[in-house]
């Protein structure tokens, strides 16, 4: 990161991405609440009530999306902290510079492409 202008531009991107993730999180939480209300109105005999099974499956999917949105918010908060500490754009594993294109696409990126690839291969 070369200048204060760059830092300000990055900060705006991080704030916008965080606002988007927070908005998604609120919407997903509302969907879960609506499903809970809907499920309360259905019978609890899943064997004979396919709607109950469908609601449960949909709820599980939304919970997964909600967890992802919350993790994205946390990652963006960590990115904002690194920006303030002037360590933004450096890989947390090896210390190499993270390419601008990666940071443009993923403002919360914590690793360079090499380290991200190694992590995926370990899974």
For each residue, the residues with C-beta under 8 A, 3 or more apart:
1: 6 7 10 86 88 89
2: 6
3: 6 7
4: 7 8
5: 8 9
6: 1 2 3 9 10
7: 1 3 4 10 11 83 88
8: 4 5 11 12
9: 5 6 12 13
10: 1 6 7 13 14 83 88 103 107
11: 7 8 14 15 80 83
12: 8 9 15 16
13: 9 10 16 17 104 107
14: 10 11 17 18 76 79 80 83 107 108
15: 11 12 18 19 80
16: 12 13 19 20
17: 13 14 20 21 72 76 107 108
18: 14 15 21 22 73 76 77 80
19: 15 16 22 23
20: 16 17 23 24
21: 17 18 24 25 69 72 73 76
22: 18 19 25 26 69 73
23: 19 20 26 27
24: 20 21 27 28 65 69
25: 21 22 28 29 66 69 70 73
26: 22 23 29 30
27: 23 24 30 31
28: 24 25 31 32 62 65 66 69
29: 25 26 32 33 66
30: 26 27 33 34
31: 27 28 34 35 62
32: 28 29 35 36 59 62 63 66
33: 29 30 36 37
34: 30 31 37 38
35: 31 32 38 39 55 58 59 62
36: 32 33 39 40 59
37: 33 34 40 41
38: 34 35 41 42 55
39: 35 36 42 52 55 56 59
40: 36 37
41: 37 38
42: 38 39 49 51 52 55
43: 48 49 52
44: 49 52
45: 48 49 52
46: 49 52 53 56
47:
48: 43 45
49: 42 43 44 45 46 52 53
50: 53 54
51: 42 54 55
52: 39 42 43 44 45 46 49 55 56
53: 46 49 50 56 57
54: 50 51 57 58
55: 35 38 39 42 51 52 58 59
56: 39 46 52 53 59 60
57: 53 54 60 61
58: 35 54 55 61 62
59: 32 35 36 39 55 56 62 63
60: 56 57 63 64
61: 57 58 64 65
62: 28 31 32 35 58 59 65 66
63: 32 59 60 66 67
64: 60 61 67 68
65: 24 28 61 62 68 69
66: 25 28 29 32 62 63 69 70
67: 63 64 70 71
68: 64 65 71 72
69: 21 22 24 25 28 65 66 72 73
70: 25 66 67 73 74
71: 67 68 74 75
72: 17 21 68 69 75 76 108
73: 18 21 22 25 69 70 76 77
74: 70 71 77 78
75: 71 72 78 79 108 110
76: 14 17 18 21 72 73 79 80 107 108
77: 18 73 74 80 81
78: 74 75 81 82 108 110
79: 14 75 76 82 83 88 107 108 109 110
80: 11 14 15 18 76 77 83 84
81: 77 78 84 85
82: 78 79 85 87 88 89 90
83: 7 10 11 14 79 80 86 88
84: 80 81
85: 81 82 88
86: 1 83
87: 82 90
88: 1 7 10 79 82 83 85 103
89: 1 82 97 98 100 103
90: 82 87 95 96 97 98
91: 94 95 96 97 98 110 111 112 115
92: 110 111
93: 111 112 115
94: 91 112 114 115
95: 90 91
96: 90 91 112 114 115
97: 89 90 91 112
98: 89 90 91 102 103 109 111 112 113
99: 102 103 112 113
100: 89 103 104
101: 104 105
102: 98 99 105 106 109 112 113
103: 10 88 89 98 99 100 106 107 109
104: 13 100 101 107
105: 101 102 109
106: 102 103 109
107: 10 13 14 17 76 79 103 104
108: 14 17 72 75 76 78 79
109: 79 98 102 103 105 106 116
110: 75 78 79 91 92
111: 91 92 93 98 115 116 119
112: 91 93 94 96 97 98 99 102 115 116
113: 98 99 102 116 117
114: 94 96 117 118
115: 91 93 94 96 111 112 118 119
116: 109 111 112 113 119 120
117: 113 114 120 121
118: 114 115 121 122
119: 111 115 116 122 123
120: 116 117 123
121: 117 118
122: 118 119
123: 119 120
